[in-house]
Amino acid sequence: MQKLVTRYINDESGATAIEYGLIAALIAVAIISAATSLGDNISDKFETVASAIGA
């Protein structure tokens, strides 16, 4: 029984999976924020071009 408890306490496979999940979530947040910022900048450029053409 003691070996089973010791093996359960030393098992880190679940912790590794959680760490990979957190890294993936962090990368996803970075990609989303970069895409949002890039989208806003492109939108501003298109509005500038459209107003220049319209004037």
PyMOL commands that place a pseudoatom at each C-alpha (Angstrom):
pseudoatom trace, name=CA, resn=MET, resi=1, chain=A, elem=C, hetatm=0, pos=[0.000, 0.000, 0.000]
pseudoatom trace, name=CA, resn=GLN, resi=2, chain=A, elem=C, hetatm=0, pos=[2.857, 2.346, 0.845]
pseudoatom trace, name=CA, resn=LYS, resi=3, chain=A, elem=C, hetatm=0, pos=[4.423, 1.767, -2.590]
pseudoatom trace, name=CA, resn=LEU, resi=4, chain=A, elem=C, hetatm=0, pos=[1.119, 2.652, -4.250]
pseudoatom trace, name=CA, resn=VAL, resi=5, chain=A, elem=C, hetatm=0, pos=[0.832, 5.920, -2.312]
pseudoatom trace, name=CA, resn=THR, resi=6, chain=A, elem=C, hetatm=0, pos=[4.469, 6.806, -2.981]
pseudoatom trace, name=CA, resn=ARG, resi=7, chain=A, elem=C, hetatm=0, pos=[4.081, 6.093, -6.696]
pseudoatom trace, name=CA, resn=TYR, resi=8, chain=A, elem=C, hetatm=0, pos=[0.887, 8.201, -6.798]
pseudoatom trace, name=CA, resn=ILE, resi=9, chain=A, elem=C, hetatm=0, pos=[2.595, 11.146, -5.073]
pseudoatom trace, name=CA, resn=ASN, resi=10, chain=A, elem=C, hetatm=0, pos=[5.648, 10.981, -7.367]
pseudoatom trace, name=CA, resn=ASP, resi=11, chain=A, elem=C, hetatm=0, pos=[3.578, 10.703, -10.559]
pseudoatom trace, name=CA, resn=GLU, resi=12, chain=A, elem=C, hetatm=0, pos=[3.902, 14.007, -12.448]
pseudoatom trace, name=CA, resn=SER, resi=13, chain=A, elem=C, hetatm=0, pos=[2.243, 13.074, -15.734]
pseudoatom trace, name=CA, resn=GLY, resi=14, chain=A, elem=C, hetatm=0, pos=[-0.913, 15.030, -14.885]
pseudoatom trace, name=CA, resn=ALA, resi=15, chain=A, elem=C, hetatm=0, pos=[1.135, 18.082, -13.942]
pseudoatom trace, name=CA, resn=THR, resi=16, chain=A, elem=C, hetatm=0, pos=[2.939, 17.912, -17.279]
pseudoatom trace, name=CA, resn=ALA, resi=17, chain=A, elem=C, hetatm=0, pos=[-0.361, 17.809, -19.158]
pseudoatom trace, name=CA, resn=ILE, resi=18, chain=A, elem=C, hetatm=0, pos=[-1.611, 20.829, -17.225]
pseudoatom trace, name=CA, resn=GLU, resi=19, chain=A, elem=C, hetatm=0, pos=[1.602, 22.727, -17.959]
pseudoatom trace, name=CA, resn=TYR, resi=20, chain=A, elem=C, hetatm=0, pos=[1.253, 22.008, -21.677]
pseudoatom trace, name=CA, resn=GLY, resi=21, chain=A, elem=C, hetatm=0, pos=[-2.352, 23.160, -21.531]
pseudoatom trace, name=CA, resn=LEU, resi=22, chain=A, elem=C, hetatm=0, pos=[-1.358, 26.417, -19.856]
pseudoatom trace, name=CA, resn=ILE, resi=23, chain=A, elem=C, hetatm=0, pos=[1.383, 27.036, -22.425]
pseudoatom trace, name=CA, resn=ALA, resi=24, chain=A, elem=C, hetatm=0, pos=[-1.096, 26.405, -25.261]
pseudoatom trace, name=CA, resn=ALA, resi=25, chain=A, elem=C, hetatm=0, pos=[-3.596, 28.803, -23.680]
pseudoatom trace, name=CA, resn=LEU, resi=26, chain=A, elem=C, hetatm=0, pos=[-0.918, 31.488, -23.296]
pseudoatom trace, name=CA, resn=ILE, resi=27, chain=A, elem=C, hetatm=0, pos=[0.102, 31.116, -26.935]
pseudoatom trace, name=CA, resn=ALA, resi=28, chain=A, elem=C, hetatm=0, pos=[-3.550, 31.332, -27.995]
pseudoatom trace, name=CA, resn=VAL, resi=29, chain=A, elem=C, hetatm=0, pos=[-4.041, 34.541, -26.017]
pseudoatom trace, name=CA, resn=ALA, resi=30, chain=A, elem=C, hetatm=0, pos=[-0.917, 36.044, -27.593]
pseudoatom trace, name=CA, resn=ILE, resi=31, chain=A, elem=C, hetatm=0, pos=[-2.094, 35.128, -31.102]
pseudoatom trace, name=CA, resn=ILE, resi=32, chain=A, elem=C, hetatm=0, pos=[-5.569, 36.545, -30.485]
pseudoatom trace, name=CA, resn=SER, resi=33, chain=A, elem=C, hetatm=0, pos=[-4.236, 39.827, -29.100]
pseudoatom trace, name=CA, resn=ALA, resi=34, chain=A, elem=C, hetatm=0, pos=[-1.759, 40.178, -31.985]
pseudoatom trace, name=CA, resn=ALA, resi=35, chain=A, elem=C, hetatm=0, pos=[-4.459, 39.459, -34.560]
pseudoatom trace, name=CA, resn=THR, resi=36, chain=A, elem=C, hetatm=0, pos=[-6.799, 41.985, -32.951]
pseudoatom trace, name=CA, resn=SER, resi=37, chain=A, elem=C, hetatm=0, pos=[-4.114, 44.672, -32.922]
pseudoatom trace, name=CA, resn=LEU, resi=38, chain=A, elem=C, hetatm=0, pos=[-3.118, 43.914, -36.504]
pseudoatom trace, name=CA, resn=GLY, resi=39, chain=A, elem=C, hetatm=0, pos=[-6.768, 43.948, -37.580]
pseudoatom trace, name=CA, resn=ASP, resi=40, chain=A, elem=C, hetatm=0, pos=[-7.291, 47.371, -36.005]
pseudoatom trace, name=CA, resn=ASN, resi=41, chain=A, elem=C, hetatm=0, pos=[-4.205, 48.756, -37.762]
pseudoatom trace, name=CA, resn=ILE, resi=42, chain=A, elem=C, hetatm=0, pos=[-5.284, 47.376, -41.134]
pseudoatom trace, name=CA, resn=SER, resi=43, chain=A, elem=C, hetatm=0, pos=[-8.779, 48.769, -40.648]
pseudoatom trace, name=CA, resn=ASP, resi=44, chain=A, elem=C, hetatm=0, pos=[-7.336, 52.223, -39.937]
pseudoatom trace, name=CA, resn=LYS, resi=45, chain=A, elem=C, hetatm=0, pos=[-5.208, 52.045, -43.094]
pseudoatom trace, name=CA, resn=PHE, resi=46, chain=A, elem=C, hetatm=0, pos=[-8.207, 51.063, -45.248]
pseudoatom trace, name=CA, resn=GLU, resi=47, chain=A, elem=C, hetatm=0, pos=[-10.236, 53.933, -43.788]
pseudoatom trace, name=CA, resn=THR, resi=48, chain=A, elem=C, hetatm=0, pos=[-7.393, 56.347, -44.580]
pseudoatom trace, name=CA, resn=VAL, resi=49, chain=A, elem=C, hetatm=0, pos=[-7.177, 55.085, -48.167]
pseudoatom trace, name=CA, resn=ALA, resi=50, chain=A, elem=C, hetatm=0, pos=[-10.966, 55.177, -48.589]
pseudoatom trace, name=CA, resn=SER, resi=51, chain=A, elem=C, hetatm=0, pos=[-11.190, 58.741, -47.335]
pseudoatom trace, name=CA, resn=ALA, resi=52, chain=A, elem=C, hetatm=0, pos=[-8.322, 59.787, -49.628]
pseudoatom trace, name=CA, resn=ILE, resi=53, chain=A, elem=C, hetatm=0, pos=[-10.063, 58.228, -52.621]
pseudoatom trace, name=CA, resn=GLY, resi=54, chain=A, elem=C, hetatm=0, pos=[-13.403, 59.737, -51.668]
pseudoatom trace, name=CA, resn=ALA, resi=55, chain=A, elem=C, hetatm=0, pos=[-12.000, 63.240, -51.299]
for i in range(1, 55): cmd.bond("trace and resi %d" % i, "trace and resi %d" % (i + 1))
show_as sticks, trace
zoom trace
